[in-house]
Amino acid sequence: MLLLSGPNMGGNELKYVTECIETGWVSSVGSFVDQFEKMSAEFAGTKYAVATSSGTTALHICLILAGVGENDMVIAPNITFIATLNAIKYTNATPILIDTDAGNWQMDLTILADFLQNETEQRNGVCYHKATGKRIPIIMPVHVLGNMCDMDKLMQIAQQHNLTIIEDSTEALGSYYKGKHAGSFGLMGTFSYNGNKIITTGGGGMIVTDDEALAKKAKHLTTQAKSDPFEYMHDAIGYNYRLVNVAAAMGVAQMEQLPGFLQRKQAITDFYKKALTGVGDIVFQEVLPNVQPNNWLPTIFTSKQREVLKALNDSKMQSRPFWVPMNQLPMFKNDLYVNNNDRSDYIYQHCLSIPCSTYITDADLEAVANKIKEVFA
């Protein structure tokens, strides 16, 4: 079976995990947690990083630290992995779903700007939704598939309407806009290290920020808000959202290999584009001139989505459709969806991601491309 995006454990993972086991430092305290956080902050170009148990918990903590709560609304894209919206719901806030750009598959900034201009108002420097009277403190862009939108335009829109940016960069480790790393544009950003991500700790996440006070509070809340090093004193509702040392050991080993992983993902994407451009009606995700994506999951757009999916998976070449748009899920169907002809559904009906593990061989890439071509023969 060719995995869609399998973990590549070709470095010092075993060595570092063995060190954790042999020294007994396997839980939430240990040198690898500190090292992983330092490496992550340096790579992302931020001053601080706080490791968490998942990308979802990282998002949840960011929203808490930003003061999001009941009767608030948070702007997010309609096409994203469900964790984005789950984190919003954990705070008892309500999502505002924005339709998808037809080219780059990110949040449509024109629709966003029109909505904010026509459907919101400013009161004492705070953005409110006119129809409901609810506060809109946060916009949460998602760098879908490791791609990025026009961040200059997004930041201008956010500044104009007094919105704080929290970046869901969980898919975008190694992605840049004008040389600036994803996750470093907003007040806080997040990464995910799930098994299918460009690097993995099995499961884990990271918060990055330039704000020292927020970083300290994030570390405090993710470690059960314990306020005394000896006594079991806690000064807030805390969370068991820590990343354990043995997982962080894997993360350190993976970060050591990240530059090579990024090069391989670029080579895989380049191969697929060369092999499949002009085949049938296949189109690839648009990348803006100022964006350098990490090419996490090469994904194609075609009217023969289901036929290609069946052909690949029947041949044990693991491929997956895009996420179901959030407005089509029962938990979010009653939330506000701002759209233009529901492009999210159109993209969902036509997209699929194809095998791209960093260890995939050139021969396997050729086999995948040939199997796709057969569908159009």
Buried (B, 14 or more C-beta within 10 A) or exposed (E): EBBBBBBBBEBBBEEBBEBBEEEEBBEBEBBBBBBBBBBBBEBBBBBBBBBBBBBBBBBBBBBBBBEBEEEBBBBBBBBBBBBBBBBBBBBEBBBBBBBBBBEBBBBBBEBBBEBBEEBBEEEEEEBBBEEBEBBBBBBBBBBBBBBBBBBEEBBEBBEEBBBBBBBBBBBBBBBBBEEBBBBBBBBBBBBBBBEBBBBBBEBBBBBBBBBEEBBEBBBBBBBBBBEEEEEEEBEEEBBEBBBBBBBBBBBBBBBBBBEEBBEBBBBBBEBBEEBBEEBBEBBBBBBBEBBBBBBBBBBBBBEBBEBBBEBBBEBEBBBBBBBEBBBBEEEBEEBBBBBBEBBBBBBBBBBBBBBBBBEBEEEBBEBBBEBBBEBBE
